[in-house]
Amino acid sequence: MNKAPGQPLSAEDIYLFHEGTSYHSHRMLGAHPAVEEGEEGVRFTVWAPHAQAVGLAAGWNNWNGEKDSLYKIPDSGFWTRFFPGIRSGTFYKYDMTGPGGERFLKADPYAFQSELRPATASVVTDLAGYVWNDGPWRRKRKAPYRKPLNIYEIHFGTWRQKEDGTFYTYREMADLLIPYLKEMHYTHVEFMPLAEHPYDLSWGYQGTGYFAVTSRYGTPHDFMYLVDALHQADIGVILDWVPSHFAKDAHGLRRFDGTPLFEYSDAYKAEKPGWGTLSFDFGKPEVRSFLISNALFWLDMFHIDGLRVDAVTSMLRLDFEKQEGQFQRNENGGLENTEAIAFLQQLNTVVFSYFPNTLMMAEESSAWPGVTAPVHEGGLGFNYKWNMGWMNDTLDYVETPFDQRPGRHHLLTFPIAYAYSENYALPLSHDEVVHGKKSLLSKMPGDYGQKFAGLRLLLGYQMTHPGKKLLFMGGEFGQFIEWKDQEQLDWLLLDYESHRSMQRYTAELNRLYLNEPALWERDHELEGYQWITPHDNTQSVISYLRKGKKAGDTLVVIINFQPVRREHYRIGIAKAGAYVPVFCSEDSRYGGSGEFSAEPVQTEKIPWHEQTCSLELTLPPLSMLIYKREQPRTKKAVPGKESKPSKRSAAARSGKSGETSRVSASKGKEGLEMPTAETKKRSGRGTGRKPVTEDGPGSMNRRQER
């Protein structure tokens, strides 16, 4: 038949989909309960332009849809039909006849729910009906740049499991996860991919059902309940999202209508040989409509606060993890996938136009410039990028034996040279603790106690370095064995004091982060960081200032990366006064030696590190100390008596200051190694423009030019 009775697609719908600007295509494609001509049923609509015929296969017809065919909308590529009597909960697939006459079954790309694996049918699902209670959270959501952002990354199925090894549901997890996140003082939770996927050990990164939250843990309404409960507890939700590639499973997107439809027809661009998956065809407008609709779908229907976009580098580069003969250059002779670049720019522009305060975080591991630069300036338009250079350098350093650390001191100092080239998040993610890489705790050199001290230093260094924070589950209490990806974390370790102390340390460190604006308020401003000494490589000590908007918020951070006690260690300080210790990683409550003084330390008029005065400290072995200047009490004015201006205020009025100007790492002072094109490429460091500092979406932000 050429006519589709009651077809739901207007000419404009069809036009926008083929233009790549149908941003809510899930509202018209897929299976939608409806009432047509007074009858209740379900309307099915699918895009399959090269199919000779499309039928609806289900249990009632023994999965043979030949007699239950959909109608083709002429000159559109769409097939549609209303089936009366079908209800939510019905399992179905599309019975396709390809251009060569071959027959095969496909799951619905737009299905809102899938059958529990290993079964692969789609499920008719009505997403309406859930009553949200997170209005206060959504109304107060602001741009993230000057806010604390501390993310706990989890794999849903292996964070905790029931005694028999089965999974908790989304609803059950709310009662377990939320109290833990609150106790540990995290601001956000990031779920590894929850879109439907057939293979557990792909961790969700090889998907087949992009609009279906995985049925492993419950229904879409169950997941809504979890997100809602997290928001009511003031915890944000980030979802790992995978637009870079999809699984080759027969029921999925591969050769959907008998031809390469969602993937590139060019095998050089389609194949991802290292992963055994296929790349989306980013140059195809219909694929852009599909993917951008999917991003908005999660943000809209499930109230997700942000997307961590997986494997962006694999999208941008035609030669990503490919050998000679496995790729071809673009039309200009380059290795950039210009279609993927345009897609990402369109994606971020659209997302921020609908949801201005969304987190769009790129996992981008190369030196691609301008990942977080606005689209109108030629950037990709994300508002955050994972700092893979910092992660690689830092883990290389902390795994280095103590006696070799002086020769690798640059791994600590170099990251500041590019810390402000993008808006960065500092990830210690799942990728670093699996497949033989060892857990964070096991990476540390030394004896049992030194390993815990090393882990405390790693987390303390991350927390005090510019950039937002992310930690994968288990790192907070010192998981000894790397992530097993099939079993739950080793919670039994908390029966031992060393691991309980480690967990207590992480919770207190997280609380310190929340309470100290200097650790997040100026993450993306050069003025938020100042070296005290970057070059004490012989003793493996670094010290620096973190600054907030208020002078009184400034923190002094000193880290000793050697298992050696440093007596009479002196650092230069610009402001005289008493400095109070606000945190020490060697506090006995955290499993440390307790070898530190909780008493304030008074500056001395001994010039040091180009400052007018200095502090003399004792640094415990493998320790991080944080000090804060004690604010002088203001004297009450005596009535009728004019107070004389202090020397300090007089100096301020005359334009003088006791604090010397900060040393910018980007200026190459203090003898620091500076980034070159080769070292940036090697370390995966960003080389984009200055990061966003004005509140607003990543693709629409203004920048502070310096």
Solvent accessible surface area in square Angstrom, and as a share of the most:
residue,aa,sasa,rsa
1,M,156,0.70
2,N,127,0.65
3,K,147,0.62
4,A,6,0.05
5,P,64,0.40
6,G,57,0.54
7,Q,71,0.31
8,P,61,0.38
9,L,5,0.03
10,S,56,0.36
11,A,85,0.66
12,E,116,0.52
13,D,43,0.23
14,I,26,0.13
15,Y,135,0.51
16,L,55,0.28
17,F,1,0.01
18,H,57,0.26
19,E,75,0.33
20,G,0,0.00
21,T,42,0.25
22,S,10,0.06
23,Y,40,0.15
24,H,42,0.19
25,S,0,0.00
26,H,5,0.02
27,R,148,0.54
28,M,23,0.10
29,L,1,0.01
30,G,1,0.01
31,A,7,0.06
32,H,42,0.19
33,P,54,0.34
34,A,34,0.26
35,V,96,0.55
36,E,41,0.18
37,E,177,0.79
38,G,72,0.69
39,E,95,0.43
40,E,100,0.45
41,G,4,0.04
42,V,0,0.00
43,R,9,0.03
44,F,0,0.00
45,T,1,0.00
46,V,3,0.02
47,W,13,0.05
48,A,0,0.00
49,P,40,0.25
50,H,90,0.40
51,A,5,0.04
52,Q,107,0.47
53,A,42,0.32
54,V,1,0.01
55,G,3,0.03
56,L,0,0.00
57,A,0,0.00
58,A,0,0.00
59,G,49,0.47
60,W,128,0.45
61,N,25,0.13
62,N,131,0.67
63,W,90,0.32
64,N,68,0.35
65,G,0,0.00
66,E,120,0.54
67,K,190,0.81
68,D,27,0.14
69,S,43,0.28
70,L,6,0.03
71,Y,39,0.15
72,K,74,0.31
73,I,8,0.04
74,P,73,0.46
75,D,151,0.78
76,S,7,0.04
77,G,8,0.07
78,F,0,0.00
79,W,16,0.06
80,T,0,0.00
81,R,60,0.22
82,F,29,0.12
83,F,12,0.05
84,P,72,0.45
85,G,51,0.49
86,I,19,0.10
87,R,128,0.47
88,S,64,0.41
89,G,47,0.45
90,T,32,0.19
91,F,87,0.36
92,Y,1,0.00
93,K,27,0.11
94,Y,0,0.00
95,D,7,0.04
96,M,0,0.00
97,T,23,0.13
98,G,0,0.00
99,P,64,0.40
100,G,70,0.68
101,G,40,0.38
102,E,75,0.33
103,R,115,0.42
104,F,50,0.21
105,L,61,0.31
106,K,8,0.03
107,A,16,0.12
108,D,4,0.02
109,P,7,0.04
110,Y,8,0.03
111,A,6,0.05
112,F,20,0.08
113,Q,30,0.13
114,S,16,0.11
115,E,40,0.18
116,L,94,0.47
117,R,65,0.24
118,P,129,0.81
119,A,41,0.32
120,T,40,0.23
121,A,4,0.03
122,S,1,0.01
123,V,11,0.06
124,V,2,0.01
125,T,18,0.10
126,D,69,0.36
127,L,11,0.06
128,A,70,0.54
129,G,68,0.65
130,Y,43,0.16
131,V,115,0.66
132,W,60,0.21
133,N,90,0.46
134,D,2,0.01
135,G,25,0.24
136,P,85,0.54
137,W,30,0.11
138,R,73,0.27
139,R,179,0.65
140,K,103,0.44
141,R,43,0.16
142,K,125,0.53
143,A,8,0.06
144,P,12,0.08
145,Y,2,0.01
146,R,67,0.25
147,K,91,0.39
148,P,33,0.20
149,L,3,0.01
150,N,3,0.01
151,I,0,0.00
152,Y,0,0.00
153,E,0,0.00
154,I,0,0.00
155,H,21,0.09
156,F,4,0.02
157,G,1,0.01
158,T,3,0.01
159,W,1,0.00
160,R,73,0.26
161,Q,24,0.11
162,K,68,0.29
163,E,189,0.85
164,D,110,0.57
165,G,41,0.40
166,T,69,0.40
167,F,52,0.21
168,Y,48,0.18
169,T,45,0.26
170,Y,0,0.00
171,R,97,0.36
172,E,66,0.29
173,M,1,0.00
174,A,5,0.04
175,D,106,0.55
176,L,60,0.30
177,L,0,0.00
178,I,23,0.12
179,P,76,0.48
180,Y,19,0.07
181,L,0,0.00
182,K,97,0.41
183,E,106,0.48
184,M,1,0.00
185,H,48,0.22
186,Y,10,0.04
187,T,21,0.12
188,H,24,0.11
189,V,0,0.00
190,E,0,0.00
191,F,0,0.00
192,M,2,0.01
193,P,7,0.04
194,L,4,0.02
195,A,19,0.15
196,E,10,0.04
197,H,8,0.04
198,P,34,0.21
199,Y,129,0.49
200,D,52,0.27
201,L,61,0.30
202,S,13,0.08
203,W,24,0.08
204,G,3,0.03
205,Y,23,0.09
206,Q,52,0.23
207,G,5,0.05
208,T,11,0.07
209,G,8,0.08
210,Y,7,0.03
211,F,1,0.00
212,A,0,0.00
213,V,0,0.00
214,T,0,0.00
215,S,18,0.12
216,R,21,0.08
217,Y,10,0.04
218,G,18,0.17
219,T,57,0.33
220,P,3,0.02
221,H,53,0.24
222,D,22,0.11
223,F,0,0.00
224,M,3,0.01
225,Y,76,0.29
226,L,0,0.00
227,V,0,0.00
228,D,1,0.01
229,A,20,0.16
230,L,0,0.00
231,H,1,0.01
232,Q,105,0.47
233,A,22,0.17
234,D,72,0.37
235,I,1,0.01
236,G,0,0.00
237,V,0,0.00
238,I,0,0.00
239,L,3,0.01
240,D,3,0.02
241,W,7,0.03
242,V,9,0.05
243,P,0,0.00
244,S,0,0.00
245,H,5,0.02
246,F,1,0.00
247,A,3,0.02
248,K,71,0.30
249,D,54,0.28
250,A,85,0.66
251,H,24,0.11
252,G,3,0.03
253,L,3,0.01
254,R,97,0.35
255,R,105,0.38
256,F,0,0.00
257,D,0,0.00
258,G,5,0.05
259,T,25,0.15
260,P,37,0.23
261,L,2,0.01
262,F,3,0.01
263,E,6,0.03
264,Y,13,0.05
265,S,92,0.60
266,D,52,0.27
267,A,65,0.51
268,Y,84,0.32
269,K,56,0.24
270,A,4,0.03
271,E,61,0.28
272,K,19,0.08
273,P,62,0.39
274,G,59,0.57
275,W,84,0.29
276,G,40,0.38
277,T,0,0.00
278,L,8,0.04
279,S,5,0.04
280,F,0,0.00
281,D,18,0.09
282,F,1,0.00
283,G,29,0.28
284,K,46,0.20
285,P,40,0.25
286,E,23,0.10
287,V,0,0.00
288,R,46,0.17
289,S,0,0.00
290,F,1,0.01
291,L,0,0.00
292,I,0,0.00
293,S,0,0.00
294,N,0,0.00
295,A,0,0.00
296,L,1,0.01
297,F,0,0.00
298,W,1,0.00
299,L,1,0.01
300,D,44,0.23
301,M,57,0.25
302,F,2,0.01
303,H,19,0.08
304,I,1,0.01
305,D,3,0.01
306,G,0,0.00
307,L,0,0.00
308,R,1,0.00
309,V,0,0.00
310,D,14,0.07
311,A,11,0.09
312,V,0,0.00
313,T,8,0.05
314,S,6,0.04
315,M,3,0.01
316,L,0,0.00
317,R,72,0.26
318,L,17,0.08
319,D,30,0.15
320,F,45,0.19
321,E,109,0.49
322,K,30,0.13
323,Q,131,0.58
324,E,152,0.68
325,G,60,0.57
326,Q,71,0.32
327,F,33,0.14
328,Q,96,0.43
329,R,142,0.52
330,N,23,0.12
331,E,141,0.63
332,N,126,0.64
333,G,41,0.39
334,G,18,0.17
335,L,30,0.15
336,E,66,0.30
337,N,11,0.06
338,T,56,0.33
339,E,61,0.27
340,A,0,0.00
341,I,34,0.17
342,A,55,0.43
343,F,0,0.00
344,L,0,0.00
345,Q,37,0.17
346,Q,42,0.19
347,L,0,0.00
348,N,0,0.00
349,T,57,0.33
350,V,11,0.06
351,V,0,0.00
352,F,1,0.00
353,S,70,0.45
354,Y,101,0.38
355,F,34,0.14
356,P,68,0.43
357,N,45,0.23
358,T,0,0.00
359,L,6,0.03
360,M,0,0.00
361,M,0,0.00
362,A,0,0.00
363,E,22,0.10
364,E,0,0.00
365,S,50,0.32
366,S,25,0.16
367,A,25,0.19
368,W,35,0.12
369,P,80,0.50
370,G,6,0.06
371,V,0,0.00
372,T,1,0.00
373,A,3,0.03
374,P,0,0.00
375,V,38,0.22
376,H,128,0.57
377,E,62,0.28
378,G,60,0.58
379,G,2,0.02
380,L,3,0.01
381,G,0,0.00
382,F,0,0.00
383,N,1,0.01
384,Y,0,0.00
385,K,1,0.00
386,W,2,0.01
387,N,2,0.01
388,M,19,0.09
389,G,0,0.00
390,W,0,0.00
391,M,7,0.03
392,N,64,0.33
393,D,5,0.02
394,T,0,0.00
395,L,9,0.05
396,D,63,0.33
397,Y,0,0.00
398,V,4,0.02
399,E,68,0.31
400,T,6,0.03
401,P,60,0.38
402,F,33,0.14
403,D,120,0.62
404,Q,101,0.45
405,R,7,0.02
406,P,40,0.25
407,G,64,0.61
408,R,88,0.32
409,H,11,0.05
410,H,74,0.33
411,L,9,0.04
412,L,1,0.01
413,T,7,0.04
414,F,5,0.02
415,P,0,0.00
416,I,6,0.03
417,A,15,0.11
418,Y,6,0.02
419,A,6,0.05
420,Y,16,0.06
421,S,19,0.12
422,E,2,0.01
423,N,0,0.00
424,Y,3,0.01
425,A,0,0.00
426,L,0,0.00
427,P,1,0.01
428,L,1,0.01
429,S,2,0.01
430,H,3,0.01
431,D,44,0.23
432,E,16,0.07
433,V,13,0.08
434,V,6,0.04
435,H,140,0.62
436,G,61,0.58
437,K,96,0.41
438,K,97,0.41
439,S,4,0.03
440,L,8,0.04
441,L,1,0.00
442,S,26,0.17
443,K,14,0.06
444,M,3,0.01
445,P,24,0.15
446,G,40,0.38
447,D,87,0.45
448,Y,116,0.44
449,G,45,0.43
450,Q,52,0.23
451,K,45,0.19
452,F,9,0.04
453,A,7,0.06
454,G,8,0.08
455,L,0,0.00
456,R,6,0.02
457,L,2,0.01
458,L,0,0.00
459,L,4,0.02
460,G,0,0.00
461,Y,3,0.01
462,Q,4,0.02
463,M,7,0.03
464,T,0,0.00
465,H,3,0.01
466,P,4,0.02
467,G,2,0.02
468,K,0,0.00
469,K,1,0.00
470,L,1,0.00
471,L,7,0.03
472,F,6,0.03
473,M,5,0.02
474,G,0,0.00
475,G,9,0.09
476,E,0,0.00
477,F,0,0.00
478,G,1,0.01
479,Q,10,0.05
480,F,60,0.25
481,I,99,0.50
482,E,42,0.19
483,W,10,0.03
484,K,61,0.26
485,D,21,0.11
486,Q,119,0.53
487,E,99,0.45
488,Q,62,0.28
489,L,6,0.03
490,D,22,0.11
491,W,22,0.08
492,L,118,0.59
493,L,23,0.11
494,L,36,0.18
495,D,109,0.57
496,Y,126,0.48
497,E,86,0.39
498,S,31,0.20
499,H,4,0.02
500,R,92,0.33
501,S,3,0.02
502,M,1,0.00
503,Q,26,0.11
504,R,91,0.33
505,Y,0,0.00
506,T,3,0.02
507,A,11,0.09
508,E,38,0.17
509,L,1,0.00
510,N,2,0.01
511,R,107,0.39
512,L,19,0.09
513,Y,0,0.00
514,L,55,0.27
515,N,98,0.50
516,E,17,0.08
517,P,32,0.20
518,A,0,0.00
519,L,0,0.00
520,W,35,0.12
521,E,35,0.16
522,R,42,0.15
523,D,2,0.01
524,H,11,0.05
525,E,11,0.05
526,L,38,0.19
527,E,64,0.29
528,G,0,0.00
529,Y,2,0.01
530,Q,9,0.04
531,W,8,0.03
532,I,15,0.08
533,T,2,0.01
534,P,1,0.00
535,H,96,0.43
536,D,23,0.12
537,N,58,0.30
538,T,105,0.61
539,Q,60,0.27
540,S,0,0.00
541,V,0,0.00
542,I,0,0.00
543,S,0,0.00
544,Y,2,0.01
545,L,19,0.09
546,R,0,0.00
547,K,30,0.13
548,G,3,0.03
549,K,103,0.44
550,K,149,0.63
551,A,69,0.54
552,G,25,0.24
553,D,23,0.12
554,T,30,0.18
555,L,0,0.00
556,V,2,0.01
557,V,0,0.00
558,I,1,0.01
559,I,0,0.00
560,N,1,0.00
561,F,2,0.01
562,Q,16,0.07
563,P,41,0.26
564,V,68,0.39
565,R,98,0.36
566,R,39,0.14
567,E,91,0.41
568,H,133,0.59
569,Y,19,0.07
570,R,36,0.13
571,I,0,0.00
572,G,2,0.02
573,I,6,0.03
574,A,17,0.13
575,K,66,0.28
576,A,60,0.47
577,G,15,0.15
578,A,21,0.16
579,Y,10,0.04
580,V,45,0.26
581,P,22,0.14
582,V,54,0.31
583,F,15,0.06
584,C,4,0.03
585,S,0,0.00
586,E,10,0.05
587,D,22,0.11
588,S,75,0.48
589,R,123,0.45
590,Y,6,0.02
591,G,47,0.45
592,G,14,0.14
593,S,60,0.39
594,G,32,0.30
595,E,74,0.33
596,F,60,0.25
597,S,67,0.43
598,A,75,0.58
599,E,118,0.53
600,P,66,0.42
601,V,34,0.19
602,Q,111,0.49
603,T,16,0.09
604,E,69,0.31
605,K,194,0.82
606,I,65,0.33
607,P,95,0.60
608,W,108,0.38
609,H,56,0.25
610,E,146,0.65
611,Q,21,0.10
612,T,83,0.48
613,C,6,0.03
614,S,0,0.00
615,L,0,0.00
616,E,64,0.29
617,L,7,0.04
618,T,46,0.27
619,L,2,0.01
620,P,0,0.00
621,P,35,0.22
622,L,5,0.02
623,S,1,0.01
624,M,0,0.00
625,L,3,0.01
626,I,0,0.00
627,Y,11,0.04
628,K,44,0.19
629,R,44,0.16
630,E,92,0.41
631,Q,95,0.42
632,P,81,0.51
633,R,231,0.84
634,T,130,0.76
635,K,196,0.83
636,K,192,0.81
637,A,90,0.70
638,V,90,0.52
639,P,127,0.80
640,G,94,0.91
641,K,146,0.62
642,E,162,0.73
643,S,93,0.60
644,K,184,0.78
645,P,83,0.52
646,S,65,0.42
647,K,186,0.79
648,R,145,0.53
649,S,43,0.28
650,A,40,0.31
651,A,35,0.27
652,A,69,0.54
653,R,163,0.60
654,S,73,0.47
655,G,68,0.65
656,K,143,0.61
657,S,88,0.57
658,G,50,0.48
659,E,53,0.24
660,T,62,0.36
661,S,100,0.64
662,R,44,0.16
663,V,26,0.15
664,S,6,0.04
665,A,4,0.03
666,S,67,0.43
667,K,139,0.59
668,G,29,0.28
669,K,111,0.47
670,E,48,0.22
671,G,77,0.74
672,L,16,0.08
673,E,74,0.33
674,M,57,0.25
675,P,33,0.21
676,T,74,0.43
677,A,89,0.69
678,E,118,0.53
679,T,22,0.13
680,K,43,0.18
681,K,147,0.62
682,R,154,0.56
683,S,7,0.05
684,G,5,0.05
685,R,5,0.02
686,G,0,0.00
687,T,45,0.26
688,G,14,0.13
689,R,108,0.39
690,K,72,0.31
691,P,6,0.04
692,V,0,0.00
693,T,6,0.04
694,E,45,0.20
695,D,83,0.43
696,G,13,0.13
697,P,17,0.11
698,G,0,0.00
699,S,7,0.04
700,M,109,0.49
701,N,3,0.01
702,R,165,0.60
703,R,24,0.09
704,Q,58,0.26
705,E,118,0.53
706,R,120,0.44
